[in-house]
Amino acid sequence: MIENFLFYLHIVATSIMIGVIWVIQLVHYPSFHFVDRSRYELFQDFHMRNISRIVFPVMFIELITGVLLVQSPIFGNSNSSFYIAFILLIIIWFLTATLFISIHKNLSNGYNKNIIYKLVNLNWLRTILWSLRMVFIFGSISDSL
């Protein structure tokens, strides 16, 4: 059944993003403080270009499968846990588009200790939201049984 395939693909994409966001939160973003200041702009450009190659396709798959599943009778509006997980995904996309892209663009102008601290602190929102998504996604399995 196509809905099962979409659901498993959605779980895989979400799982990948959870792994990525925790590595970014605990290792990658804090390491911004240790980059040579004279090369920081090059580093930030490198980071933005290359992290996008990883996260954008996976986030896109997560979004598209989420949109398709939220419209399905099995996983959609009749399944409150999946619906909550989908709302959390929309919030993650909104935060990424409105806050994180601009913070990274700001860091493209050079190292700024305060902006990096802001980035790390704000990114806890996405880290927690992505982790909560999986709780609700697994909850949706029991809702649909």
Stockholm file with secondary structure:
# STOCKHOLM 1.0

chainA/1-145         MIENFLFYLHIVATSIMIGVIWVIQLVHYPSFHFVDRSRYELFQDFHMRNISRIVFPVMFIELITGVLLVQSPIFGNSNSSFYIAFILLIIIWFLTATLFISIHKNLSNGYNKNIIYKLVNLNWLRTILWSLRMVFIFGSISDSL
#=GR chainA/1-145 SS CHHHHHHHHHHHHHHHHHHHHHHIIIIIHHHGGGSCGGGHHHHHHHHHHHHHHHHHHHHHHHHHHHHHHHTSTTTSTTCHHHHHHHHHHHHHHHHIIIIIHHHHHHHTTCCCHHHHHHHHHHHHHHHHHHHHHHHHHHHHHHHHC
#=GC SS_cons         CHHHHHHHHHHHHHHHHHHHHHHIIIIIHHHGGGSCGGGHHHHHHHHHHHHHHHHHHHHHHHHHHHHHHHTSTTTSTTCHHHHHHHHHHHHHHHHIIIIIHHHHHHHTTCCCHHHHHHHHHHHHHHHHHHHHHHHHHHHHHHHHC
//
